[in-house]
Amino acid sequence: KQEVTQIPAALSVPEGENLVLNCSFTDSAIYNLQWFRQDPGKGLTSLLLIQSSQREQTSGRLNASLDKSSGRSTLYIAASQPGDSATYLCAPYSGAGSYQLTFGKGTKLSVIP
Amino acid sequence: DTGVSQDPRHKITKRGQNVTFRCDPISEHNRLYWYRQTLGQGPEFLTYFQNEAQLEKSRLLSDRFSAERPKGSFSTLEIQRTEQGDSAMYLCASSLSVTDTQYFGPGTRLTVL
C-alpha cells in the first residue's frame, strides 16, 4: 500500500525567499506524481504533473523534481509571494489495477509580507 | 471549460438523515473520482467511474454510501443514515485518462449534527 509523507508539516518564510517542499512515497513503481495546492476550505488546484519518465517539470516559479528510484519528489518555489500561502499536497499515481491518487497530509506554507 | 462543479457547497444535516451530493465533471472527461477529506488530512479515495461503470471502490465506502454516474455524465454520492463521523469535505475530480491530471471541484462540506 502506497504511503506518502510530506516534510515539513508547516513552513513560514518571508516574502521573496526561495523554498523547497519535500514528498516521499513508499512504492516507487509509479506512473506519475501530481502536486496540488489547497486554499483553506477550498478544493484542490493542480500545479504540476510529472511523469515517471521525467526528472523535472516547470511552470512559472514552480519546479517539481522526481527521483522515482528513491521515492522522492520536491517542489521548488522561487521568489515566494504572500499569494503562495496555502497547503501543498503531493499525490503519486501507482496504477497496478488501482485508479486512485494517494495523498500526503500536505505542507502548510505561510509567506509573510 | 467551466471546470468541475459540485452541489451543494455546504450541507448541514442531523444524524440519521440521508444526503445526496452532485458532481458535474469537465465535459469531455470520462473518468470521475470521489474523495473524502477530513481536517488536517489529505484527501482519501472513495470511488472511481469510467463512463457509467464504477470500477473501483475503497473500503472507506461502507454500505451506507452509494455512488452513481448515469449516462456517464454527472455523478451523485448518497450517504444514508448519516453519522457524525461522516462530517468531512467530499471532493469530486475528473480526468481525460487515468494517467492524466485530475481536476478537482470546490468540494461539498458536510456537517452532521
Interface residues (C-beta under 8 A of the other chain):
Chain A: V4 Y31 N32 Q34 F36 G41 K42 G43 L44 T45 S46 L49 L89 A91 Y93 G95 S98 Y99 Q100 L101 T102 F103 G104 K105 G106
Chain B: V4 Q6 R31 Y33 Y35 G40 Q41 G42 P43 E44 F45 Y48 L55 E56 S58 L91 A93 V98 T99 D100 T101 Q102 Y103 F104 G105 P106 G107 R109
